[in-house]
Amino acid sequence: MKPGDIVRNKNSESGETGLFMGLRVFDSNYECAEVMWFDRNAPNGERISTIQTSLIETVINESR
């Protein structure tokens, strides 16, 4: 996955999609994805939220 790719939340029954912004590392040992979801805000009200990388899949790659 690269920044700018459209991704899908694998756990979403509605097929929720968003824009992959990049990876974020916490405490030097936990890496997760940052995604700007198209249809919702993060729980803290921000547009970009974190999600386990294993829970998203690429839908459209920016290079297409």
DSSP file (Angstrom, degrees, kcal/mol; ACC not computed):
  #  RESIDUE AA STRUCTURE BP1 BP2  ACC     N-H-->O    O-->H-N    N-H-->O    O-->H-N    TCO  KAPPA ALPHA  PHI   PSI    X-CA   Y-CA   Z-CA
    1    1 A M              0   0    0      0, 0.0    60,-0.1     0, 0.0     6,-0.0   0.000 360.0 360.0 360.0 141.9    0.0    0.0    0.0
    2    2 A K    >   -     0   0    0     20,-0.1     3,-2.2    18,-0.0    18,-0.2  -0.933 360.0 -85.5-126.2 152.0    1.1    3.5   -0.8
    3    3 A P  T 3  S+     0   0    0      0, 0.0    18,-0.2     0, 0.0     3,-0.1  -0.319 117.0  36.0 -53.7 135.2   -0.2    6.9    0.3
    4    4 A G  T 3  S+     0   0    0     16,-2.9     2,-0.1     1,-0.4    17,-0.1   0.215  85.4 129.6 101.6 -13.2   -3.1    7.9   -2.0
    5    5 A D    <   -     0   0    0     -3,-2.2    15,-3.1    15,-0.3     2,-0.5  -0.468  61.1-123.0 -71.8 145.1   -4.4    4.3   -2.5
    6    6 A I  E     -AB  19  60A   0     54,-2.7    53,-3.5    13,-0.2    54,-1.5  -0.786  37.2-170.9 -85.7 129.1   -8.1    3.8   -1.9
    7    7 A V  E     -AB  18  58A   0     11,-2.7    11,-2.1    -2,-0.5     2,-0.4  -0.835  16.5-140.4-123.8 160.4   -8.6    1.1    0.8
    8    8 A R  E     -AB  17  57A   0     49,-2.7    49,-1.9    -2,-0.3     2,-0.7  -0.945  20.9-122.8-120.0 140.4  -11.5   -0.9    2.2
    9    9 A N  E >   - B   0  56A   0      7,-2.5     3,-1.4    -2,-0.4    47,-0.2  -0.745  18.4-154.3 -79.0 115.0  -12.1   -1.8    5.8
   10   10 A K  T 3  S+     0   0    0     45,-2.9    -1,-0.2    -2,-0.7    46,-0.1   0.766  92.0  53.7 -63.9 -26.0  -12.4   -5.6    5.8
   11   11 A N  T 3  S+     0   0    0     44,-0.5     2,-0.5     5,-0.1    -1,-0.3   0.486  85.5 101.5 -88.0  -3.4  -14.5   -5.6    9.0
   12   12 A S    X   -     0   0    0     -3,-1.4     3,-1.0     4,-0.2    -3,-0.0  -0.717  56.9-159.3 -88.5 123.8  -17.1   -3.2    7.5
   13   13 A E  T 3  S+     0   0    0     -2,-0.5    -1,-0.2     1,-0.2    -3,-0.0   0.782  95.2  54.3 -67.7 -26.2  -20.4   -4.8    6.3
   14   14 A S  T 3  S-     0   0    0     -3,-0.1    -1,-0.2     3,-0.0     3,-0.1   0.507 115.7-113.4 -86.7  -3.9  -21.0   -1.7    4.2
   15   15 A G    <   -     0   0    0     -3,-1.0    -2,-0.1    -6,-0.2    -5,-0.1   0.855  40.2-156.7  75.4  34.2  -17.7   -1.9    2.4
   16   16 A E        -     0   0    0     -7,-0.2    -7,-2.5    -8,-0.1     2,-0.3  -0.138  11.2-164.4 -48.7 131.7  -16.4    1.3    4.0
   17   17 A T  E     +A    8   0A   0     -9,-0.2    21,-2.0    -3,-0.1    22,-0.5  -0.846  14.8 160.2-122.5 159.1  -13.7    2.9    1.9
   18   18 A G  E     -AC   7  37A   0    -11,-2.1   -11,-2.7    -2,-0.3     2,-0.6  -0.936  42.1 -83.9-161.0-179.0  -11.1    5.6    2.5
   19   19 A L  E     -AC   6  36A   0     17,-2.5    17,-2.5    -2,-0.3     2,-0.4  -0.879  38.4-130.1-103.0 120.5   -7.8    7.2    1.5
   20   20 A F  E     + C   0  35A   0    -15,-3.1   -16,-2.9    -2,-0.6   -15,-0.3  -0.581  26.0 180.0 -72.1 122.6   -4.6    5.5    2.8
   21   21 A M  E     -     0   0A   0     13,-3.0     2,-0.3    -2,-0.4    14,-0.2   0.752  47.6 -84.8 -96.5 -29.5   -2.5    8.3    4.2
   22   22 A G  E     - C   0  34A   0     12,-1.1    12,-2.8   -20,-0.1    -1,-0.4  -0.943  49.6 -58.1 151.1-171.7    0.5    6.2    5.4
   23   23 A L  E     - C   0  33A   0     -2,-0.3     2,-0.4    10,-0.2    10,-0.2  -0.778  36.9-159.5-107.0 150.7    1.8    4.2    8.3
   24   24 A R  E     - C   0  32A   0      8,-2.9     8,-2.5    -2,-0.3     2,-0.5  -0.994   6.6-148.4-130.8 136.8    2.3    5.3   11.9
   25   25 A V  E     - C   0  31A   0     -2,-0.4     2,-0.4     6,-0.2     6,-0.2  -0.910   9.2-164.1-109.7 130.3    4.6    3.7   14.5
   26   26 A F  E >> S- C   0  30A   0      4,-3.4     4,-2.1    -2,-0.5     3,-1.9  -0.930  73.2  -9.5-111.2 134.8    3.7    3.7   18.2
   27   27 A D  T 34 S-     0   0    0     -2,-0.4    -1,-0.2     1,-0.3     4,-0.1   0.757 112.8 -80.2  51.8  29.4    6.3    2.9   20.9
   28   28 A S  T 34 S+     0   0    0      2,-0.2    -1,-0.3     1,-0.2     3,-0.1   0.536 128.5  59.7  60.7   8.9    8.8    1.8   18.2
   29   29 A N  T <4 S+     0   0    0     -3,-1.9     2,-0.5     1,-0.2    -2,-0.2   0.457  85.2  71.0-143.0  -3.6    7.2   -1.6   17.9
   30   30 A Y  E  <  -C   26   0A   0     -4,-2.1    -4,-3.4     2,-0.0     2,-0.4  -0.964  56.5-172.5-123.9 119.4    3.5   -1.2   16.8
   31   31 A E  E     +C   25   0A   0     -2,-0.5    22,-0.4    -6,-0.2     2,-0.3  -0.902   9.7 167.3-112.1 135.2    2.7   -0.1   13.3
   32   32 A C  E     -C   24   0A   0     -8,-2.5    -8,-2.9    -2,-0.4     2,-0.3  -0.907  33.1-103.8-138.9 168.3   -0.7    0.8   12.1
   33   33 A A  E     -CD  23  51A   0     18,-2.7    18,-2.1    -2,-0.3     2,-0.5  -0.659  19.7-143.2 -93.4 148.1   -2.3    2.5    9.1
   34   34 A E  E     +CD  22  50A   0    -12,-2.8   -13,-3.0    -2,-0.3   -12,-1.1  -0.966  26.4 179.7-109.3 126.3   -3.7    6.0    9.0
   35   35 A V  E     -CD  20  49A   0     14,-2.9    14,-2.7    -2,-0.5     2,-0.8  -0.978  28.5-145.2-131.0 137.2   -6.8    6.3    6.8
   36   36 A M  E     -CD  19  48A   0    -17,-2.5   -17,-2.5    -2,-0.4    12,-0.2  -0.894  29.1-145.8 -98.5 104.2   -9.1    9.2    6.0
   37   37 A W  E     -C   18   0A   0     -2,-0.8   -19,-0.3    10,-0.7     3,-0.3  -0.460   4.4-143.0 -72.4 141.0  -12.5    7.5    5.7
   38   38 A F  S    S+     0   0    0    -21,-2.0    -1,-0.1     1,-0.2   -20,-0.1   0.827  94.0  35.9 -73.7 -32.6  -14.9    9.0    3.1
   39   39 A D  S    S+     0   0    0    -22,-0.5     2,-0.3     1,-0.0    -1,-0.2   0.344 118.3  25.3-109.3   6.2  -18.1    8.7    5.1
   40   40 A R        -     0   0    0     -3,-0.3     2,-0.2     7,-0.1    -3,-0.2  -0.993  65.1-117.1-160.7 165.0  -17.2    9.3    8.7
   41   41 A N        -     0   0    0     -2,-0.3     6,-0.2     1,-0.1     5,-0.1  -0.617  43.5 -94.3 -97.7 164.5  -14.8   10.9   11.2
   42   42 A A    >   -     0   0    0      4,-3.4     3,-2.4    -2,-0.2    -1,-0.1  -0.308  45.9 -97.9 -68.2 162.9  -12.6    9.1   13.7
   43   43 A P  T 3  S+     0   0    0      0, 0.0    -1,-0.1     0, 0.0     6,-0.0   0.788 126.4  55.5 -55.5 -28.0  -14.0    8.7   17.2
   44   44 A N  T 3  S-     0   0    0      2,-0.1     3,-0.1     1,-0.0    -2,-0.0   0.409 122.6-105.8 -87.1   4.2  -12.0   11.7   18.3
   45   45 A G  S <  S+     0   0    0     -3,-2.4     2,-0.1     1,-0.3    -1,-0.0   0.285  79.6 128.6  92.9  -9.9  -13.7   13.9   15.6
   46   46 A E        -     0   0    0      2,-0.1    -4,-3.4     1,-0.1    -1,-0.3  -0.350  64.4-127.8 -74.7 159.5  -10.6   14.0   13.4
   47   47 A R  S    S+     0   0    0     -6,-0.2   -10,-0.7    -3,-0.1     2,-0.4   0.779  92.8  61.1 -77.3 -27.5  -10.8   13.2    9.7
   48   48 A I  E     +D   36   0A   0    -12,-0.2     2,-0.3    -7,-0.1   -12,-0.2  -0.865  66.0 178.1-107.0 133.2   -7.9   10.7    9.8
   49   49 A S  E     -D   35   0A   0    -14,-2.7   -14,-2.9    -2,-0.4     2,-0.3  -0.871  25.6-116.4-128.3 163.7   -8.0    7.6   12.1
   50   50 A T  E     +D   34   0A   0     -2,-0.3     2,-0.3   -16,-0.2   -16,-0.2  -0.714  31.7 172.4 -98.8 151.5   -5.7    4.7   12.7
   51   51 A I  E     -D   33   0A   0    -18,-2.1   -18,-2.7    -2,-0.3     5,-0.1  -0.982  43.2 -89.0-153.6 147.5   -6.5    1.0   12.0
   52   52 A Q    >   -     0   0    0     -2,-0.3     3,-1.9   -20,-0.2     4,-0.2  -0.373  35.7-131.5 -57.5 134.3   -4.6   -2.2   12.1
   53   53 A T  G >  S+     0   0    0    -22,-0.4     3,-1.4     1,-0.3    -1,-0.2   0.833 105.8  61.4 -58.9 -33.9   -2.9   -2.7    8.7
   54   54 A S  G 3  S+     0   0    0      1,-0.2    -1,-0.3     3,-0.0    -2,-0.1   0.634  96.1  62.4 -69.4 -12.6   -4.3   -6.3    8.5
   55   55 A L  G <  S+     0   0    0     -3,-1.9   -45,-2.9   -45,-0.1   -44,-0.5   0.372  98.1  64.0 -96.2   4.4   -7.8   -5.0    8.6
   56   56 A I  E <   -B    9   0A   0     -3,-1.4     2,-0.3   -47,-0.2   -47,-0.2  -0.915  59.4-165.7-126.2 156.2   -7.6   -3.0    5.4
   57   57 A E  E     -B    8   0A   0    -49,-1.9   -49,-2.7    -2,-0.3     2,-0.3  -0.984  31.1-103.0-137.5 149.7   -7.1   -4.0    1.7
   58   58 A T  E     +B    7   0A   0     -2,-0.3   -51,-0.3   -51,-0.2     3,-0.1  -0.533  34.8 172.3 -72.9 132.0   -6.2   -2.0   -1.3
   59   59 A V  E    S+     0   0A   0    -53,-3.5     2,-0.4     1,-0.4   -52,-0.2   0.795  72.8  11.9-101.9 -50.8   -9.2   -1.3   -3.6
   60   60 A I  E    S-B    6   0A   0    -54,-1.5   -54,-2.7     3,-0.0    -1,-0.4  -0.998  70.7-142.9-133.9 129.7   -7.6    1.2   -6.1
   61   61 A N    >   -     0   0    0     -2,-0.4     3,-1.9   -56,-0.2   -56,-0.1  -0.757  17.9-130.5 -92.3 137.3   -3.9    1.9   -6.5
   62   62 A E  T 3  S+     0   0    0     -2,-0.4    -1,-0.1     1,-0.3   -57,-0.0   0.706 102.0  67.9 -59.6 -22.4   -3.0    5.5   -7.3
   63   63 A S  T 3         0   0    0      1,-0.3    -1,-0.3     0, 0.0   -58,-0.0   0.538 360.0 360.0 -79.8  -4.8   -0.7    4.4  -10.1
   64   64 A R    <         0   0    0     -3,-1.9    -1,-0.3     0, 0.0    -2,-0.1   0.473 360.0 360.0 -80.4 360.0   -3.6    3.3  -12.2
